[in-house]
Amino acid sequence: MNRTSISLARVVALNVPRSWQEVVAVVLDAGDLMKQSGTALTVGQCFISAAGGLQIHAAGWPAGAPGDALPRLLETLLTGQVVPAELRALTDPDNADARAGIDGLMKAL
């Protein structure tokens, strides 16, 4: 974190209130970045700028494929927040949309 951005990990750790609309916007942006890079992202690598944009700090990107990273990111950001049941269902490991890869989850969002 610096004066102009905060990591999503810090947002979660501080239990900063997040609307489900904000979470969906961040996850969609992260999904686009994962598709472009072919690399998974975590909350520790995603930063929100003072202007509200998503920034990625690429150092230490995990070598894993991004397919499961997006549902994990969604689940992490929704934890402790009041959200529609349909959205929360997308974090269920048995939900076909959640496990249909980045494109499937992004379409469901």
N, C-alpha and C positions, 0 to 999 in steps of 0.2 A: 504494500500500500504506500502511496505517496500522497501529496496534497491534492492531486487532481484525479485520483482513482482509488477504488477499494476492491479487494478481491471478493469474489462470491463466497469463498471460504470464510472470510471475515464477516460478511453479511450474515451468513448462517450462524457462525459462532456467537455473534452479538444478538442473534434472534431479532434482527431488524424486520419489522412487518413488511410482507411482500404481498401484493395483490396477485391473484391468479393470472390476471392479464399481463402483469409485468413478468411473471415467471414464464409464461408462454412466449412472450416476445424475446426474452433472453435465450430460451431454449431453441427457438427457431433460428435466431442469429448464430448460436453455437452450432446448430445442425448444419447450416450453410457453410460455416468455416470447417467443420469436420469433413463434409463432403468434398470441399475444395482441396483440403490437405491430405485426406485419407488417413487421418490420425485422430485418436481419441483425445478428448479434453476432460479435465477435471475442474471442480470449483476452485481449486488452488491456482489454476492457470488462467482463469477468466476474471477479468477486471471490468468494473463499470466506471466509466469516466465521469467527470463532473457534468458533462453535457448529456450523459445518459447512454452513451454508446458502449458497445462491447469491445473490449481490447483483449488481446491474447498475449501472454508472456510465454513465448515458445520454449524457453529453456526447460529441459526436463520433461518434455512431452513423453508420455508413455508409448511404448512400442506397439501396444495393442491396437486391434482394429476398432473403429469407432462404433460399430453396430450396437453394442451394449452400453456404450458410454452415454448416449443421449437419454435413454430411459433412466439411468442412474442419476444423471444431472437433474432431470425433471423431478425425480423422487426426492433428491436432496433438497432442492429449492422449495418443494411443497411441504416438507416436513414441518409440522407445527403450525401450518397455515390453514385457514378455513377456505376450502375450495369445493367446487361442484363435484359430486360423486363420480360423474362421467370422466372428469379430468383425473381424479385420483385413481380411477380404474386403469388408466394408461400406465401406471407404475406397477401394476400387478404382473409378476413374472409369467403368469398364465394367459395374459391378454395378448391375443394375436397381433393387434396393432402395435403394441409396445415392443414386440419381438420381430416385427417385420422389417427391421433395419431402419436406417435414418429416414429414408423416403416414406416408409409406411407410418412411422410415428409423426413425422412432420405433416403428413396429409391428415392424420387423425386429429392433430392439434388445430 
